[in-house]
Amino acid sequence: MNKRLETVTNWLKKEDIDVLFINSTENVYYYSNFYTDPHERLMGVLVFKQSEPVFILPAMEEGQLKKAGWQYEIIRYSDHENPWDNIEEVIEARNLSRAKKVSFEDEVLTFKRATAFLDLFANAEVVAAEDQLNEMRVVKDDSEIAIVKRAAEMADYGVQVGVEALQEGITEMEVLATIEYELKKKGVRDMSFSTMVLFGEKSSDPHGNPGNRELKPGDLVLFDLGVVVDGYCSDITRTVAYKSVTDKQRDIYETVLKAELAAVDASKPGTRIGDLDKTARNIITEAGYGDYFPHRLGHGLGINVHEFPSMSHLNDGLLKEGMVYTIEPGIYISGIGGVRIEDDVLVTKDGCETLTKFPKELQIIE
């Protein structure tokens, strides 16, 4: 059994849980090395306390699963079959219909599927698996870190392409299309999320939608993008000025940069996660912009672009070596524009490494 599944099995034994159903695309990939989007079809891994795991998936995906290296039992079904009938056979073959404890991802499994799963057992106690599975994924191993670094390099390249595309009169969507086209030429198939390119007053919306706004002198330009490499995500934000910058815009930029650098500098094993948010937020608040920083400092990064942990001031968890997350403070003022600076950060033995390398000093693009 691979080490990741073995860790899950050991948890099941410790908690005396008979069976766990792993259903999310991300966790299925993490524990099986098989990544696919089954769309509306059921796919998952049944992990047992006392026997080897079983993979349930649409028959059309079986070949890809085997290529991914899955060496245990496979239960495949056609579109004309009810997969829960197949799962019931697996449960009965292991004499688990009267299992005392069962588990699934409580934030992922739909009500309909959770009901179907629980109907296979007689009055079993349910143990939520989400937190435990998140904890198992939060520290990245060397192979994961190598992939995330490659994804970060491609994110840097995406920003570079975007900056080089800037010219008066070009639209947000034209710049966005150039970024994604050039990334695809480099072999990037998927973006981590919908790419953001925002000009001028539109940059004051933290999650704005690119459109046909044309670039003009004096605009702030906000890029927020990420790519997927071998199933792992990157996420970068950079803000530049086009042709000129006002004193107010410069002050906003320098405040955000100071906050971002301070939070990066505070990133090391043993630091309370919430204190990173407070470090950045205090700088922004003291500069008079506290009301214009409306979101948390960042989020975990890996197979999901937003994953555990939340880099919020409320988080009492501690940083551990091998964790990867974003640091992305921002200030957004209507009518003036917004500035966000975001890096992907890896916690090392003695501190941290910033994986995204595109320059952060204020750039005025001529």
N, C-alpha and C positions, 0 to 999 in steps of 0.2 A: 504494500500500500504506500502511495506517495506520502511525503512528510506532512503535507497540508491536510490531507484526509485523515492521516494518523492523529494529528492534533485534534481534529474534530471528534474522532472516535474516543480519544482519551477524555475529552470533555463530557461526552455522553456517558461514559463509564463513571466518571466522578459524580455527575449529577443523577445517575441512575435513570437516564432517558433511553427508552428502547429504540426510537427511530426519529430521525430528523429529515424533513423534506426541504432541500435547498432549491429554490425556484428562480431567483433573480438571475438575469443574464450575466451580471457582473460576478456574482458569487459562484455560479456554475463555471464560468471561465477560470476563476481563481483556483477552484478546487479540482478542476478536471483538465485544464489547458484547452478546452474547447469553447470557441467563441462563435456564436451565431445569434441572429435575431429570429426567433421562431414566430414572430408576429402574434396572432391570436392563439396559436397552437400551444399546448402544454408541453413544457420541457423541464426537467429537473433531475436532481440526484437524491436518491434515498440512501441515507447513511445510517447504519445500524450499530447498536452497542456490541452485538455479539457475532456479526457476520460481515462479509464484504459488501461494499456499496453496489447499488444498481442504478443505471442511467435509464431514464424514460424519455423518449423523444420521437418525433415524427419519423416514419420509415425513410423518407427522402434524405434525412440528415445523417443516417447511420454511417455511410462511407466516410464523411468528413470527421465524424467522431473518432473512428478507428485511426484515421490519419493523424489525429491530434494525440494519439497514444493511449487512449482509454483501454485498459486491460481487464476490466471486470464485466459483469453481466450487463447486457443491453436488452431493454424491453422496448421494442419499436411498435408503432401502431400506424394504421392508415387513416386517411381522412374519413373513412366510413366506419371507424371504430371509436368507442368511448374509452379514452385512455385510463379512466378511473377503474374500469373493469380489469385492465391489465395490472394496475397497481394493487387492486384488491387481491389478485392471484398471488402477487409477490408477498403481500402481508400474510395471507393465509398459509403460504408455503413455509413461512418462518414462524408460524404459530404466534403471531403478534396481534391478532384481532382483539385480544383482551389485554393489550399493553397498558401498563399503569401510567406511563409518562410518554408524551410525544412532543415534538417541537417543530416549529417552522418560522420563517421570517415574518414577524408580525407587522412590519411596515410595508411589506411587498406583496404578500399573497392576498389576492382579492377575497372578498367575503364569500363569493360563490365557490371558489376553489378551497378556501379554508373549511367551509362547510362540507364539501365533498371529501376532503382529507379526513376530517374528524368523524365523518359517518362510517369510516372503515374500522373504527375502534369503539369499544363499549365503555363509555364513561371514563376515558383517559384524561388525566390531568395534562393541561397544555403549558409548556414552558416556552417563553419567547426567546428566539435565537438571535434576533437582530444585533443586540449589544455585543454578545459574545463573538459573533462572526465579524463584526466591525473591529473589535479589539485584535482579532487574529490577523486582520489585513492591514492594520495601521502601521506596523513596522515593515518596511520594504527590505527584501533581501537583495543581494548584489545583482542578480539578474534583472530584477524589477528596476533598480536604480539606474542600471545601464540603459534600459529602454526609456525611462522618463527623461534621462539626459538627452537622448536623441530627439525625443519629442520637443524638449525645450529648445534645442538648436533649431529645429524647424520653425518653432514659434518666433524665435529671433529673426529668422530669415523672412517670415511673413511680414513683420513690422518693417524690416528694411525695404522690402518690395513696396509696401504701402507708402512709406516716406518718399521713396524715389519716384512714385507715380504722381505726387502732388504737383499740380499746376493750376493756374487761375482758370476758373470756369468748369473744371472737371467735377463730376458729381460723386457723392458718397458711394453710390452703387457701382460706378465705374471703377473707383479705387478698390472696392471690395472684390469685384470680379477679377481685377488684375492680380490681387493677392492670392485668391483661391486658384486661379489658372496657373500661376507660377509655382505654387505649392504642389499642384497635381503633376506638373511637369517633373517635380522632384520625387514623385512617387507617393505623395500623401493622398490617400483615398478619402478619408473622412476628417472633418473638422470636429473639435470637441463640443462645439455649440455654434449657434448662428453668429457669424463674424459681425463685429460692430465697427463701423467707420462713421464718426459723427463730426460734423463741422459746426463751428461757431456756437450760436445759442443752443443748438441741439446737444452739444456735449454736456450741458447741465442736467441732462436726464441720465441717471446712472445705467439704466437699461433701455436706452433709446433705440429707435428703429431706423436704420439707414434708408435713405430715399434718394430723391433727385435734387436735394439741396446742393447748389454749386459753391465751390470754394472761392473765397475772396480774401484779399489782404486783411490782416488783423484777426483772422479766425484762429481759435484753438482747434486742434484736430486730435480726436481721441480714437485710438485703435485698441480694440479688445478682441483677442483671437486665441485660438489654441488648435492643436492638431492631435490626431490619434495615431500612435505608432505601436504596432503589435499589441493593440488592445489597451494601451495606456495613454493618458491625456496630458497635455500641457495647457497652460493658461497664462497669457501675458497681457498687460495693458501698458501702453505708453501714450503720452500726450505731448504734442509739439505745437509750435506756433508757426503760422504762415505769414511771411514777409515782415511782420512787426508784432510787438507785444506791449500792452499798457503796463503801467506800474502796478495796477491792481492785479492783472493777470500774472505778472511776475511774482508778486507777493504770495498769491494763492499757490503757484507752482512750487516756490521755494519752501512753503510751509508743508505741503504734501510730501515733498522730497525729504525734508528733515524728519517728518514722522515715519516715513517708510524706512529710512536708513536706521533710525533708532530702534524700530521693531525688529529689523533684521539683526542688528547688533545684539539685541537681547535674546536672540534665539539660540538656546543651548540646552543640553539635557538637564532636566530637573526644574526648568522654569515653568511656572504656572501659565497655562495657555491663556487664561483671561488677562494676565498681566501684560501680554504682548499688545492686546487690544487697548488696554489702559495706557500703555506707553505712548502709542501713536495718538490716541484720542486726546490725551492731556496736552500734547504739543499743539494739536489743531485747536483745541478749546482755548488754550492760553493765548493763541494768536487771534482769537475773536471769531473763529469759524466753526465752533462746536455744533451749531444748529445746522450746518451744511454738510455734515458727515453722517448720513442717515443709515449706514449699513455696518455690519460687523467687519472686522479687520480682514478676514479671509476664510478659507475652508480647506479641508483635506483634499488631496489630489492623488489620483492613481487610475484605477480602471474606470471610475467615475470622475467626471470633472469636478463635481461637488460631492465629496464623500466625508466620512468621519475623519477627524473631529471638526466641529464648528469652532472657528477661531473667534469666539465671542467673549466679551468681558465676563460673562456668567460661567464660563467653563473653568472648573477647578482641576481639570486633568493636568498632568505634567508632560512636558516634552520628553521624548525618548529618542535615542540615536536610531536613525533609519526612518523617522517620520518625514513625510513630504507634504507641504501645504503651501498655500498662497498667502502673501502679505500684500494688501491692496487698499491702503487708505485713499480717500478722495474728498474733494470739496466741490460742491456743485451749486452755482449761484445763477438763478434765472436772469437772463438778459446779458450776462457776462460770459458764461460758459462754465465748463467743468474740467477738473484735472483729476486723473487717477493714475497712480503708478503701481504696477503689480509685478511681483516676481514670484517664481517658484523656488521654494527654499527646502533644502535637505538638512536635517539635523545630523551633525557629525559627532564624533567622540568628545570633542572639546568646544564645539560651537556650531557653526552651520556653513553650508555652501550655497551660494545663490546660483541656481541652474540657468536661469534666463540672464543673458549677458548684454542685451542691447543697451546702449548708453542711456543713463537716466538724467544727466544734466540737461537743463533746458536747451532745446534746439530751436532756432529760428530758421525755418526753411525758406530760402530765397527763390 
